[in-house]
Amino acid sequence: MNKNLNIEGAHRSIGIESRKRLLPYSGAEIKFLRNCFLRIILTIFKYSESRR
C-alpha cells in the first residue's frame, strides 16, 4: 500500500514538471500521454510483483 502512495507522489511531481515543459501541447494530449505512461508503469509493476 505504501509503495503505491510513493509511486502516486512521484507521478504527481513528474506530471507538474512535464506540464511546465509541455505547455505547447494541449491538455488532451498531455492527459493521453500521461495515461499511456501510467499504463506502461502499472503493467511493469504488476509483472514484477507477480514474478516474486
PQR file of N, CA, C, O and H, with PARSE charges and radii, in Angstrom:
ATOM      1  N   MET A   1       0.832  -1.199   0.000 -0.4000 1.5000
ATOM      2  CA  MET A   1       0.000   0.000   0.000 -0.0000 2.0000
ATOM      3  C   MET A   1       0.869   1.253   0.000  0.5500 1.7000
ATOM      4  O   MET A   1       0.649   2.186  -0.772 -0.5500 1.4000
ATOM      5  N   ASN A   2       1.857   1.248   0.882 -0.4000 1.5000
ATOM      6  CA  ASN A   2       2.739   2.407   0.987 -0.0000 2.0000
ATOM      7  C   ASN A   2       3.507   2.635  -0.309  0.5500 1.7000
ATOM      8  O   ASN A   2       3.740   3.774  -0.714 -0.5500 1.4000
ATOM      9  H   ASN A   2       2.036   0.490   1.510  0.4000 1.0000
ATOM     10  N   LYS A   3       3.901   1.528  -0.960 -0.4000 1.5000
ATOM     11  CA  LYS A   3       4.619   1.617  -2.232 -0.0000 2.0000
ATOM     12  C   LYS A   3       3.789   2.371  -3.265  0.5500 1.7000
ATOM     13  O   LYS A   3       4.305   3.221  -3.991 -0.5500 1.4000
ATOM     14  H   LYS A   3       3.712   0.603  -0.632  0.4000 1.0000
ATOM     15  N   ASN A   4       2.489   2.049  -3.324 -0.4000 1.5000
ATOM     16  CA  ASN A   4       1.598   2.711  -4.272 -0.0000 2.0000
ATOM     17  C   ASN A   4       1.520   4.208  -4.026  0.5500 1.7000
ATOM     18  O   ASN A   4       1.511   4.998  -4.970 -0.5500 1.4000
ATOM     19  H   ASN A   4       2.070   1.358  -2.735  0.4000 1.0000
ATOM     20  N   LEU A   5       1.462   4.602  -2.744 -0.4000 1.5000
ATOM     21  CA  LEU A   5       1.383   6.023  -2.404 -0.0000 2.0000
ATOM     22  C   LEU A   5       2.640   6.750  -2.871  0.5500 1.7000
ATOM     23  O   LEU A   5       2.561   7.858  -3.402 -0.5500 1.4000
ATOM     24  H   LEU A   5       1.469   3.961  -1.977  0.4000 1.0000
ATOM     25  N   ASN A   6       3.798   6.124  -2.673 -0.4000 1.5000
ATOM     26  CA  ASN A   6       5.045   6.739  -3.114 -0.0000 2.0000
ATOM     27  C   ASN A   6       5.070   6.905  -4.629  0.5500 1.7000
ATOM     28  O   ASN A   6       5.511   7.933  -5.141 -0.5500 1.4000
ATOM     29  H   ASN A   6       3.862   5.224  -2.242  0.4000 1.0000
ATOM     30  N   ILE A   7       4.594   5.887  -5.341 -0.4000 1.5000
ATOM     31  CA  ILE A   7       4.542   5.952  -6.800 -0.0000 2.0000
ATOM     32  C   ILE A   7       3.602   7.079  -7.230  0.5500 1.7000
ATOM     33  O   ILE A   7       3.919   7.842  -8.142 -0.5500 1.4000
ATOM     34  H   ILE A   7       4.235   5.051  -4.925  0.4000 1.0000
ATOM     35  N   GLU A   8       2.447   7.181  -6.573 -0.4000 1.5000
ATOM     36  CA  GLU A   8       1.494   8.255  -6.884 -0.0000 2.0000
ATOM     37  C   GLU A   8       2.155   9.621  -6.714  0.5500 1.7000
ATOM     38  O   GLU A   8       2.045  10.483  -7.586 -0.5500 1.4000
ATOM     39  H   GLU A   8       2.189   6.561  -5.832  0.4000 1.0000
ATOM     40  N   GLY A   9       2.838   9.813  -5.594 -0.4000 1.5000
ATOM     41  CA  GLY A   9       3.508  11.089  -5.326 -0.0000 2.0000
ATOM     42  C   GLY A   9       4.548  11.404  -6.385  0.5500 1.7000
ATOM     43  O   GLY A   9       4.660  12.544  -6.836 -0.5500 1.4000
ATOM     44  H   GLY A   9       2.928   9.113  -4.885  0.4000 1.0000
ATOM     45  N   ALA A  10       5.309  10.391  -6.780 -0.4000 1.5000
ATOM     46  CA  ALA A  10       6.333  10.585  -7.813 -0.0000 2.0000
ATOM     47  C   ALA A  10       5.682  10.987  -9.128  0.5500 1.7000
ATOM     48  O   ALA A  10       6.168  11.885  -9.814 -0.5500 1.4000
ATOM     49  H   ALA A  10       5.218   9.465  -6.413  0.4000 1.0000
ATOM     50  N   HIS A  11       4.581  10.323  -9.483 -0.4000 1.5000
ATOM     51  CA  HIS A  11       3.893  10.655 -10.731 -0.0000 2.0000
ATOM     52  C   HIS A  11       3.361  12.080 -10.682  0.5500 1.7000
ATOM     53  O   HIS A  11       3.407  12.803 -11.678 -0.5500 1.4000
ATOM     54  H   HIS A  11       4.185   9.593  -8.925  0.4000 1.0000
ATOM     55  N   ARG A  12       2.850  12.483  -9.509 -0.4000 1.5000
ATOM     56  CA  ARG A  12       2.284  13.822  -9.401 -0.0000 2.0000
ATOM     57  C   ARG A  12       3.360  14.871  -9.647  0.5500 1.7000
ATOM     58  O   ARG A  12       3.128  15.835 -10.377 -0.5500 1.4000
ATOM     59  H   ARG A  12       2.813  11.896  -8.700  0.4000 1.0000
ATOM     60  N   SER A  13       4.551  14.692  -9.038 -0.4000 1.5000
ATOM     61  CA  SER A  13       5.621  15.669  -9.224 -0.0000 2.0000
ATOM     62  C   SER A  13       6.134  15.630 -10.663  0.5500 1.7000
ATOM     63  O   SER A  13       6.464  16.672 -11.230 -0.5500 1.4000
ATOM     64  H   SER A  13       4.740  13.909  -8.445  0.4000 1.0000
ATOM     65  N   ILE A  14       6.203  14.439 -11.258 -0.4000 1.5000
ATOM     66  CA  ILE A  14       6.620  14.319 -12.661 -0.0000 2.0000
ATOM     67  C   ILE A  14       5.606  15.028 -13.551  0.5500 1.7000
ATOM     68  O   ILE A  14       5.978  15.722 -14.497 -0.5500 1.4000
ATOM     69  H   ILE A  14       5.935  13.593 -10.798  0.4000 1.0000
ATOM     70  N   GLY A  15       4.316  14.848 -13.241 -0.4000 1.5000
ATOM     71  CA  GLY A  15       3.270  15.491 -14.024 -0.0000 2.0000
ATOM     72  C   GLY A  15       3.386  17.002 -13.990  0.5500 1.7000
ATOM     73  O   GLY A  15       3.225  17.662 -15.017 -0.5500 1.4000
ATOM     74  H   GLY A  15       4.014  14.285 -12.473  0.4000 1.0000
ATOM     75  N   ILE A  16       3.667  17.562 -12.809 -0.4000 1.5000
ATOM     76  CA  ILE A  16       3.816  19.014 -12.681 -0.0000 2.0000
ATOM     77  C   ILE A  16       5.019  19.484 -13.490  0.5500 1.7000
ATOM     78  O   ILE A  16       4.939  20.484 -14.204 -0.5500 1.4000
ATOM     79  H   ILE A  16       3.798  17.026 -11.975  0.4000 1.0000
ATOM     80  N   GLU A  17       6.130  18.766 -13.378 -0.4000 1.5000
ATOM     81  CA  GLU A  17       7.337  19.142 -14.119 -0.0000 2.0000
ATOM     82  C   GLU A  17       7.100  19.078 -15.631  0.5500 1.7000
ATOM     83  O   GLU A  17       7.458  20.003 -16.360 -0.5500 1.4000
ATOM     84  H   GLU A  17       6.195  17.954 -12.798  0.4000 1.0000
ATOM     85  N   SER A  18       6.497  17.984 -16.094 -0.4000 1.5000
ATOM     86  CA  SER A  18       6.291  17.819 -17.531 -0.0000 2.0000
ATOM     87  C   SER A  18       5.254  18.814 -18.040  0.5500 1.7000
ATOM     88  O   SER A  18       5.308  19.215 -19.203 -0.5500 1.4000
ATOM     89  H   SER A  18       6.206  17.232 -15.502  0.4000 1.0000
ATOM     90  N   ARG A  19       4.307  19.220 -17.188 -0.4000 1.5000
ATOM     91  CA  ARG A  19       3.309  20.202 -17.604 -0.0000 2.0000
ATOM     92  C   ARG A  19       3.982  21.528 -17.929  0.5500 1.7000
ATOM     93  O   ARG A  19       3.610  22.201 -18.890 -0.5500 1.4000
ATOM     94  H   ARG A  19       4.263  18.894 -16.244  0.4000 1.0000
ATOM     95  N   LYS A  20       4.979  21.901 -17.120 -0.4000 1.5000
ATOM     96  CA  LYS A  20       5.720  23.138 -17.388 -0.0000 2.0000
ATOM     97  C   LYS A  20       6.453  23.036 -18.728  0.5500 1.7000
ATOM     98  O   LYS A  20       6.498  23.990 -19.505 -0.5500 1.4000
ATOM     99  H   LYS A  20       5.281  21.354 -16.339  0.4000 1.0000
ATOM    100  N   ARG A  21       7.019  21.863 -18.973 -0.4000 1.5000
ATOM    101  CA  ARG A  21       7.805  21.674 -20.196 -0.0000 2.0000
ATOM    102  C   ARG A  21       6.919  21.517 -21.430  0.5500 1.7000
ATOM    103  O   ARG A  21       7.312  21.898 -22.532 -0.5500 1.4000
ATOM    104  H   ARG A  21       6.982  21.088 -18.342  0.4000 1.0000
ATOM    105  N   LEU A  22       5.722  20.955 -21.244 -0.4000 1.5000
ATOM    106  CA  LEU A  22       4.870  20.627 -22.385 -0.0000 2.0000
ATOM    107  C   LEU A  22       3.743  21.640 -22.597  0.5500 1.7000
ATOM    108  O   LEU A  22       2.658  21.285 -23.057 -0.5500 1.4000
ATOM    109  H   LEU A  22       5.402  20.645 -20.349  0.4000 1.0000
ATOM    110  N   LEU A  23       4.011  22.901 -22.259 -0.4000 1.5000
ATOM    111  CA  LEU A  23       2.975  23.915 -22.414 -0.0000 2.0000
ATOM    112  C   LEU A  23       2.456  24.039 -23.848  0.5500 1.7000
ATOM    113  O   LEU A  23       1.268  24.306 -24.030 -0.5500 1.4000
ATOM    114  H   LEU A  23       4.893  23.189 -21.885  0.4000 1.0000
ATOM    115  N   PRO A  24       3.306  23.856 -24.886 -0.5600 1.5000
ATOM    116  CA  PRO A  24       2.771  23.941 -26.258  0.2800 2.0000
ATOM    117  C   PRO A  24       1.700  22.890 -26.565  0.5500 1.7000
ATOM    118  O   PRO A  24       0.846  23.103 -27.425 -0.5500 1.4000
ATOM    119  N   TYR A  25       1.749  21.760 -25.862 -0.4000 1.5000
ATOM    120  CA  TYR A  25       0.772  20.709 -26.117 -0.0000 2.0000
ATOM    121  C   TYR A  25      -0.563  21.038 -25.463  0.5500 1.7000
ATOM    122  O   TYR A  25      -0.624  21.748 -24.460 -0.5500 1.4000
ATOM    123  H   TYR A  25       2.443  21.587 -25.164  0.4000 1.0000
ATOM    124  N   SER A  26      -1.623  20.511 -26.049 -0.4000 1.5000
ATOM    125  CA  SER A  26      -2.950  20.724 -25.473 -0.0000 2.0000
ATOM    126  C   SER A  26      -3.149  19.820 -24.253  0.5500 1.7000
ATOM    127  O   SER A  26      -2.428  18.839 -24.072 -0.5500 1.4000
ATOM    128  H   SER A  26      -1.574  19.934 -26.865  0.4000 1.0000
ATOM    129  N   GLY A  27      -4.125  20.159 -23.429 -0.4000 1.5000
ATOM    130  CA  GLY A  27      -4.404  19.374 -22.230 -0.0000 2.0000
ATOM    131  C   GLY A  27      -4.763  17.936 -22.551  0.5500 1.7000
ATOM    132  O   GLY A  27      -4.373  17.017 -21.831 -0.5500 1.4000
ATOM    133  H   GLY A  27      -4.711  20.956 -23.575  0.4000 1.0000
ATOM    134  N   ALA A  28      -5.512  17.737 -23.640 -0.4000 1.5000
ATOM    135  CA  ALA A  28      -5.939  16.387 -24.021 -0.0000 2.0000
ATOM    136  C   ALA A  28      -4.731  15.522 -24.376  0.5500 1.7000
ATOM    137  O   ALA A  28      -4.669  14.350 -24.005 -0.5500 1.4000
ATOM    138  H   ALA A  28      -5.829  18.483 -24.225  0.4000 1.0000
ATOM    139  N   GLU A  29      -3.773  16.106 -25.094 -0.4000 1.5000
ATOM    140  CA  GLU A  29      -2.579  15.346 -25.470 -0.0000 2.0000
ATOM    141  C   GLU A  29      -1.778  14.955 -24.240  0.5500 1.7000
ATOM    142  O   GLU A  29      -1.303  13.825 -24.128 -0.5500 1.4000
ATOM    143  H   GLU A  29      -3.823  17.058 -25.395  0.4000 1.0000
ATOM    144  N   ILE A  30      -1.633  15.906 -23.315 -0.4000 1.5000
ATOM    145  CA  ILE A  30      -0.889  15.615 -22.083 -0.0000 2.0000
ATOM    146  C   ILE A  30      -1.576  14.495 -21.318  0.5500 1.7000
ATOM    147  O   ILE A  30      -0.921  13.574 -20.829 -0.5500 1.4000
ATOM    148  H   ILE A  30      -2.019  16.824 -23.406  0.4000 1.0000
ATOM    149  N   LYS A  31      -2.909  14.577 -21.216 -0.4000 1.5000
ATOM    150  CA  LYS A  31      -3.669  13.562 -20.488 -0.0000 2.0000
ATOM    151  C   LYS A  31      -3.473  12.192 -21.137  0.5500 1.7000
ATOM    152  O   LYS A  31      -3.277  11.188 -20.451 -0.5500 1.4000
ATOM    153  H   LYS A  31      -3.441  15.325 -21.613  0.4000 1.0000
ATOM    154  N   PHE A  32      -3.529  12.168 -22.476 -0.4000 1.5000
ATOM    155  CA  PHE A  32      -3.367  10.920 -23.220 -0.0000 2.0000
ATOM    156  C   PHE A  32      -1.973  10.330 -22.997  0.5500 1.7000
ATOM    157  O   PHE A  32      -1.833   9.141 -22.714 -0.5500 1.4000
ATOM    158  H   PHE A  32      -3.688  12.983 -23.033  0.4000 1.0000
ATOM    159  N   LEU A  33      -0.950  11.169 -23.126 -0.4000 1.5000
ATOM    160  CA  LEU A  33       0.423  10.711 -22.944 -0.0000 2.0000
ATOM    161  C   LEU A  33       0.641  10.209 -21.523  0.5500 1.7000
ATOM    162  O   LEU A  33       1.298   9.190 -21.309 -0.5500 1.4000
ATOM    163  H   LEU A  33      -1.064  12.136 -23.355  0.4000 1.0000
ATOM    164  N   ARG A  34       0.077  10.941 -20.542 -0.4000 1.5000
ATOM    165  CA  ARG A  34       0.251  10.541 -19.149 -0.0000 2.0000
ATOM    166  C   ARG A  34      -0.453   9.215 -18.882  0.5500 1.7000
ATOM    167  O   ARG A  34       0.067   8.372 -18.151 -0.5500 1.4000
ATOM    168  H   ARG A  34      -0.456  11.769 -20.716  0.4000 1.0000
ATOM    169  N   ASN A  35      -1.639   9.026 -19.473 -0.4000 1.5000
ATOM    170  CA  ASN A  35      -2.365   7.763 -19.303 -0.0000 2.0000
ATOM    171  C   ASN A  35      -1.563   6.595 -19.870  0.5500 1.7000
ATOM    172  O   ASN A  35      -1.481   5.534 -19.252 -0.5500 1.4000
ATOM    173  H   ASN A  35      -2.062   9.711 -20.066  0.4000 1.0000
ATOM    174  N   CYS A  36      -0.975   6.794 -21.041 -0.4000 1.5000
ATOM    175  CA  CYS A  36      -0.148   5.739 -21.643 -0.0000 2.0000
ATOM    176  C   CYS A  36       1.037   5.422 -20.733  0.5500 1.7000
ATOM    177  O   CYS A  36       1.354   4.260 -20.483 -0.5500 1.4000
ATOM    178  H   CYS A  36      -1.042   7.657 -21.543  0.4000 1.0000
ATOM    179  N   PHE A  37       1.685   6.486 -20.243 -0.4000 1.5000
ATOM    180  CA  PHE A  37       2.847   6.346 -19.365 -0.0000 2.0000
ATOM    181  C   PHE A  37       2.470   5.577 -18.109  0.5500 1.7000
ATOM    182  O   PHE A  37       3.177   4.653 -17.705 -0.5500 1.4000
ATOM    183  H   PHE A  37       1.428   7.431 -20.447  0.4000 1.0000
ATOM    184  N   LEU A  38       1.359   5.956 -17.491 -0.4000 1.5000
ATOM    185  CA  LEU A  38       0.916   5.286 -16.261 -0.0000 2.0000
ATOM    186  C   LEU A  38       0.567   3.828 -16.528  0.5500 1.7000
ATOM    187  O   LEU A  38       0.868   2.954 -15.715 -0.5500 1.4000
ATOM    188  H   LEU A  38       0.785   6.706 -17.819  0.4000 1.0000
ATOM    189  N   ARG A  39      -0.073   3.565 -17.673 -0.4000 1.5000
ATOM    190  CA  ARG A  39      -0.460   2.195 -18.006 -0.0000 2.0000
ATOM    191  C   ARG A  39       0.785   1.318 -18.156  0.5500 1.7000
ATOM    192  O   ARG A  39       0.813   0.187 -17.671 -0.5500 1.4000
ATOM    193  H   ARG A  39      -0.317   4.275 -18.333  0.4000 1.0000
ATOM    194  N   ILE A  40       1.802   1.838 -18.822 -0.4000 1.5000
ATOM    195  CA  ILE A  40       3.048   1.084 -19.014 -0.0000 2.0000
ATOM    196  C   ILE A  40       3.683   0.781 -17.664  0.5500 1.7000
ATOM    197  O   ILE A  40       4.097  -0.349 -17.406 -0.5500 1.4000
ATOM    198  H   ILE A  40       1.779   2.757 -19.216  0.4000 1.0000
ATOM    199  N   ILE A  41       3.760   1.799 -16.800 -0.4000 1.5000
ATOM    200  CA  ILE A  41       4.391   1.611 -15.489 -0.0000 2.0000
ATOM    201  C   ILE A  41       3.597   0.618 -14.655  0.5500 1.7000
ATOM    202  O   ILE A  41       4.180  -0.238 -13.989 -0.5500 1.4000
ATOM    203  H   ILE A  41       3.424   2.717 -17.010  0.4000 1.0000
ATOM    204  N   LEU A  42       2.264   0.726 -14.685 -0.4000 1.5000
ATOM    205  CA  LEU A  42       1.435  -0.209 -13.923 -0.0000 2.0000
ATOM    206  C   LEU A  42       1.630  -1.634 -14.417  0.5500 1.7000
ATOM    207  O   LEU A  42       1.694  -2.569 -13.620 -0.5500 1.4000
ATOM    208  H   LEU A  42       1.791   1.422 -15.226  0.4000 1.0000
ATOM    209  N   THR A  43       1.724  -1.801 -15.735 -0.4000 1.5000
ATOM    210  CA  THR A  43       1.935  -3.133 -16.310 -0.0000 2.0000
ATOM    211  C   THR A  43       3.267  -3.701 -15.840  0.5500 1.7000
ATOM    212  O   THR A  43       3.342  -4.858 -15.427 -0.5500 1.4000
ATOM    213  H   THR A  43       1.671  -1.041 -16.383  0.4000 1.0000
ATOM    214  N   ILE A  44       4.315  -2.891 -15.905 -0.4000 1.5000
ATOM    215  CA  ILE A  44       5.639  -3.340 -15.462 -0.0000 2.0000
ATOM    216  C   ILE A  44       5.598  -3.685 -13.977  0.5500 1.7000
ATOM    217  O   ILE A  44       6.157  -4.696 -13.550 -0.5500 1.4000
ATOM    218  H   ILE A  44       4.254  -1.951 -16.241  0.4000 1.0000
ATOM    219  N   PHE A  45       4.925  -2.828 -13.189 -0.4000 1.5000
ATOM    220  CA  PHE A  45       4.846  -3.028 -11.742 -0.0000 2.0000
ATOM    221  C   PHE A  45       4.127  -4.338 -11.419  0.5500 1.7000
ATOM    222  O   PHE A  45       4.600  -5.122 -10.596 -0.5500 1.4000
ATOM    223  H   PHE A  45       4.472  -2.007 -13.536  0.4000 1.0000
ATOM    224  N   LYS A  46       2.987  -4.574 -12.067 -0.4000 1.5000
ATOM    225  CA  LYS A  46       2.234  -5.811 -11.836 -0.0000 2.0000
ATOM    226  C   LYS A  46       3.053  -7.024 -12.258  0.5500 1.7000
ATOM    227  O   LYS A  46       3.053  -8.051 -11.579 -0.5500 1.4000
ATOM    228  H   LYS A  46       2.603  -3.937 -12.736  0.4000 1.0000
ATOM    229  N   TYR A  47       3.749  -6.898 -13.383 -0.4000 1.5000
ATOM    230  CA  TYR A  47       4.568  -8.003 -13.890 -0.0000 2.0000
ATOM    231  C   TYR A  47       5.671  -8.339 -12.898  0.5500 1.7000
ATOM    232  O   TYR A  47       5.898  -9.512 -12.599 -0.5500 1.4000
ATOM    233  H   TYR A  47       3.748  -6.064 -13.934  0.4000 1.0000
ATOM    234  N   SER A  48       6.357  -7.330 -12.387 -0.4000 1.5000
ATOM    235  CA  SER A  48       7.447  -7.574 -11.444 -0.0000 2.0000
ATOM    236  C   SER A  48       6.911  -8.120 -10.123  0.5500 1.7000
ATOM    237  O   SER A  48       7.565  -8.940  -9.480 -0.5500 1.4000
ATOM    238  H   SER A  48       6.173  -6.377 -12.630  0.4000 1.0000
ATOM    239  N   GLU A  49       5.724  -7.670  -9.716 -0.4000 1.5000
ATOM    240  CA  GLU A  49       5.113  -8.181  -8.481 -0.0000 2.0000
ATOM    241  C   GLU A  49       4.762  -9.664  -8.633  0.5500 1.7000
ATOM    242  O   GLU A  49       5.004 -10.453  -7.720 -0.5500 1.4000
ATOM    243  H   GLU A  49       5.192  -7.003 -10.239  0.4000 1.0000
ATOM    244  N   SER A  50       4.199 -10.041  -9.770 -0.4000 1.5000
ATOM    245  CA  SER A  50       3.759 -11.427  -9.962 -0.0000 2.0000
ATOM    246  C   SER A  50       4.951 -12.376 -10.121  0.5500 1.7000
ATOM    247  O   SER A  50       4.815 -13.580  -9.904 -0.5500 1.4000
ATOM    248  H   SER A  50       4.002  -9.400 -10.512  0.4000 1.0000
ATOM    249  N   ARG A  51       6.110 -11.845 -10.495 -0.4000 1.5000
ATOM    250  CA  ARG A  51       7.279 -12.712 -10.688 -0.0000 2.0000
ATOM    251  C   ARG A  51       7.931 -13.096  -9.371  0.5500 1.7000
ATOM    252  O   ARG A  51       8.693 -14.062  -9.324 -0.5500 1.4000
ATOM    253  H   ARG A  51       6.220 -10.867 -10.670  0.4000 1.0000
ATOM    254  N   ARG A  52       7.647 -12.350  -8.282 -0.4000 1.5000
ATOM    255  CA  ARG A  52       8.269 -12.660  -6.996 -0.0000 2.0000
ATOM    256  C   ARG A  52       7.747 -13.955  -6.419  0.5500 1.7000
ATOM    257  O   ARG A  52       8.168 -14.363  -5.336 -0.5500 1.4000
ATOM    258  H   ARG A  52       7.028 -11.566  -8.320  0.4000 1.0000
TER
END
